[in-house]
Amino acid sequence: MRECEKALLAALMHEPAALAEVAGRLQPDSFSSFEAQVLFLGLRSTSSFDGLV
């Protein structure tokens, strides 16, 4: 996983509103690694995220 992906995912986990905004523009294949894709899909599937979108 690239460092920028790690930083983005870490920041978004602490800012649900930012997650909702960014996730609307990103797709799982936007990330270079399988691990980042899994984390992204996991974040998208959380109930707090679902309430924001």
C-alpha positions in Angstrom: 0.0 0.0 0.0 1.3 3.4 -0.9 2.0 5.9 1.9 -0.6 8.3 0.6 -3.2 5.6 0.6 -2.4 4.7 4.2 -2.6 8.4 5.2 -5.9 8.9 3.4 -7.5 5.8 4.9 -6.3 6.7 8.4 -7.6 10.3 8.1 -11.0 9.2 6.7 -11.5 6.7 9.6 -11.4 9.7 12.0 -13.6 12.0 9.8 -16.8 10.3 8.7 -18.0 13.3 6.8 -14.8 13.4 4.8 -15.2 9.7 4.2 -18.6 10.3 2.7 -17.4 13.0 0.5 -14.3 11.2 -0.8 -15.9 7.8 -1.1 -18.5 9.3 -3.5 -15.6 10.0 -5.9 -13.5 6.9 -5.4 -14.0 3.3 -6.3 -12.2 0.3 -4.8 -9.9 0.0 -7.9 -8.7 3.6 -7.2 -6.3 2.0 -4.7 -3.2 0.2 -5.9 -3.2 -2.6 -3.3 -5.6 -5.3 -2.4 -5.3 -4.4 1.3 -6.3 -0.8 0.6 -9.3 -2.0 -1.5 -10.5 -4.2 1.4 -10.1 -1.4 3.9 -12.0 0.9 1.6 -14.9 -1.6 1.1 -15.0 -2.2 4.9 -15.3 1.6 5.5 -18.0 1.9 2.9 -20.0 -0.9 4.6 -20.0 0.6 8.1 -23.4 1.8 9.4 -22.0 5.2 10.2 -20.9 5.6 6.6 -24.3 4.4 5.3 -26.0 7.1 7.3 -24.0 9.8 5.7 -24.5 8.9 2.1 
